[in-house]
Amino acid sequence: MFYTFKDEKGLSTVKLDVNNFTSLREYFRKYQEAMGLSKAEIIDRIGQKADHCFRWKSTQWDMPTPETYDNLSKIPTNHGFVRREYEDLRQEYESLRQEY
């Protein structure tokens, strides 16, 4: 299979812009706040694989895997936080990615 990007910037436009995936970044920021843990404490509990979804001002933000998201669900949150289904988040992520 062969494919090319629609424009010269391609994947770098999507991945290297801290303004991309804003709604998902905000969701995971609120999720972390609801857990009441620092990123380091979350990583201590479930491993390094949770690192990238808790990077707010970084070009290295990324969606967690379904397994990582499931592990996050085992950490208690405050009662006001509404946890979204992974498939809902995945669909939003896919809709925000640049087509190529």
FISERO-735629 format. One record per residue: residue in three letters; x, y, z of N, C-alpha, C in turn. Coordinates in steps of 0.02 Angstrom, whole numbers, padded with zeros to 5 digits, always signed. Layout:
FISERO-735629
alaXYZXYZXYZ ...
END
This chain:
FISERO-735629
met+00042-00058+00000+00000+00000+00000+00045+00062+00000 phe+00024+00112-00037+00062+00174-00042+00013+00232-00034 tyr+00034+00282+00005-00007+00342+00011+00037+00402+00022 thr+00010+00460+00008+00047+00522+00018+00004+00570+00058 phe+00035+00620+00087-00002+00671+00123-00034+00720+00074 lys-00089+00749+00095-00124+00797+00054-00082+00860+00042 asp-00042+00879+00089-00001+00939+00081+00070+00925+00103 glu+00113+00974+00095+00184+00964+00112+00195+00955+00186 lys+00152+00982+00228+00162+00977+00300+00141+00909+00327 gly+00089+00880+00298+00066+00814+00316+00061+00799+00390 leu+00091+00744+00410+00086+00721+00479+00114+00771+00529 ser+00165+00809+00510+00192+00858+00556+00140+00911+00574 thr+00095+00927+00529+00041+00973+00544-00003+00946+00599 val-00016+00882+00597-00060+00851+00646-00024+00840+00712 lys+00034+00809+00710+00068+00788+00770+00108+00843+00805 leu+00134+00891+00768+00181+00938+00798+00150+01006+00814 asp+00085+01010+00816+00051+01072+00833+00016+01063+00900 val+00038+01103+00950+00008+01096+01017-00064+01118+01019 asn-00090+01147+00965-00159+01167+00962-00205+01113+00932 asn-00177+01059+00909-00217+01004+00883-00244+00961+00941 phe-00300+00929+00929-00331+00884+00977-00349+00921+01042 thr-00366+00984+01037-00379+01026+01096-00433+00996+01141 ser-00487+00972+01113-00541+00945+01154-00519+00882+01191 leu-00479+00840+01159-00455+00779+01192-00402+00795+01244 arg-00359+00843+01230-00309+00864+01279-00345+00890+01342 glu-00397+00930+01331-00435+00957+01387-00470+00902+01427 tyr-00498+00853+01392-00530+00797+01426-00480+00761+01471 phe-00420+00747+01447-00371+00711+01487-00342+00756+01542 arg-00340+00822+01531-00320+00867+01585-00371+00864+01642 lys-00435+00865+01624-00488+00860+01675-00488+00791+01708 tyr-00473+00740+01669-00469+00672+01696-00414+00669+01749 gln-00357+00696+01733-00302+00697+01782-00321+00736+01844 glu-00352+00793+01834-00375+00833+01891-00424+00794+01934 ala-00469+00757+01902-00519+00718+01939-00486+00661+01978 met-00431+00635+01953-00395+00582+01989-00356+00611+02048 gly-00341+00676+02044-00304+00708+02097-00231+00685+02102 leu-00203+00666+02045-00135+00640+02043-00092+00679+01994 ser-00028+00683+02007+00018+00712+01959+00029+00661+01903 lys+00057+00684+01848+00073+00638+01794+00121+00584+01818 ala+00170+00603+01858+00218+00555+01884+00184+00502+01927 glu+00135+00522+01967+00098+00473+02008+00056+00426+01966 ile+00027+00452+01912-00011+00409+01867+00035+00358+01834 ile+00093+00381+01810+00142+00337+01779+00167+00285+01828 asp+00176+00304+01891+00197+00256+01942+00145+00201+01950 arg+00082+00218+01943+00028+00168+01953+00017+00123+01893 ile+00020+00152+01832+00003+00109+01774+00058+00104+01722 gly+00112+00139+01731+00169+00133+01686+00177+00191+01638 gln+00234+00192+01605+00253+00245+01559+00204+00254+01502 lys+00167+00203+01485+00122+00206+01428+00068+00260+01436 ala+00057+00285+01496+00007+00337+01508+00035+00407+01498 asp+00099+00413+01486+00132+00478+01484+00104+00525+01431 his+00097+00504+01369+00082+00549+01314+00012+00580+01316 cys-00036+00547+01346-00103+00577+01348-00109+00630+01402 phe-00058+00640+01443-00059+00692+01494-00007+00746+01481 arg+00005+00760+01418+00052+00814+01397+00010+00870+01367 trp+00003+00925+01403-00042+00979+01382-00011+01026+01332 lys+00050+01047+01342+00083+01097+01301+00140+01066+01261 ser+00132+01005+01240+00185+00969+01207+00163+00948+01137 thr+00211+00943+01092+00197+00916+01025+00190+00840+01028 gln+00205+00811+01085+00206+00738+01090+00143+00710+01123 trp+00087+00746+01118+00025+00719+01144+00000+00663+01099 asp-00029+00611+01129-00058+00557+01090-00113+00523+01130 met-00158+00490+01094-00211+00451+01126-00182+00390+01161 pro-00209+00372+01218-00187+00310+01250-00216+00250+01212 thr-00186+00193+01222-00213+00132+01193-00275+00112+01233 pro-00317+00068+01206-00375+00045+01244-00355+00014+01311 glu-00299-00022+01312-00276-00054+01374-00255-00003+01426 thr-00220+00049+01403-00199+00102+01450-00260+00138+01477 tyr-00308+00153+01433-00368+00188+01455-00407+00145+01506 asp-00408+00080+01494-00441+00035+01541-00405+00036+01608 asn-00339+00037+01608-00301+00042+01670-00314+00107+01707 leu-00322+00161+01669-00339+00226+01700-00406+00222+01735 ser-00452+00184+01708-00519+00180+01737-00519+00148+01806 lys-00465+00114+01823-00460+00082+01889-00438+00130+01943 ile-00416+00190+01923-00397+00242+01971-00459+00282+01988 pro-00477+00287+02052-00538+00324+02070-00534+00398+02051 thr-00591+00426+02034-00596+00497+02019-00648+00528+02065 asn-00649+00595+02065-00701+00628+02105-00769+00614+02073 his-00822+00624+02110-00888+00604+02087-00916+00648+02031 gly-00888+00707+02020-00913+00751+01968-00886+00736+01899 phe-00837+00694+01894-00806+00679+01829-00845+00625+01793 val-00860+00637+01730-00895+00587+01688-00844+00559+01639 arg-00829+00496+01649-00780+00461+01606-00813+00440+01541 arg-00781+00457+01486-00808+00440+01420-00786+00370+01400 glu-00824+00339+01355-00807+00274+01328-00748+00282+01280 tyr-00705+00233+01278-00646+00237+01235-00665+00245+01162 glu-00714+00209+01139-00733+00212+01068-00755+00283+01050 asp-00789+00316+01094-00810+00386+01083-00748+00431+01075 leu-00699+00422+01119-00637+00461+01114-00599+00444+01050 arg-00596+00381+01033-00560+00360+00973-00591+00391+00910 gln-00658+00391+00907-00691+00420+00850-00678+00495+00845 glu-00678+00530+00902-00662+00601+00902-00590+00612+00878 tyr-00544+00571+00903-00474+00575+00883-00467+00567+00808 glu-00500+00517+00780-00497+00504+00708-00526+00563+00668 ser-00580+00593+00694-00611+00648+00658-00568+00711+00659 leu-00524+00717+00709-00481+00776+00715-00415+00768+00677 arg-00399+00708+00657-00337+00697+00620-00345+00723+00548 gln-00291+00747+00521-00291+00772+00453-00297+00714+00405 glu-00339+00722+00355-00343+00670+00304-00282+00673+00259 tyr-00260+00615+00239-00204+00612+00193-00213+00555+00145 
END
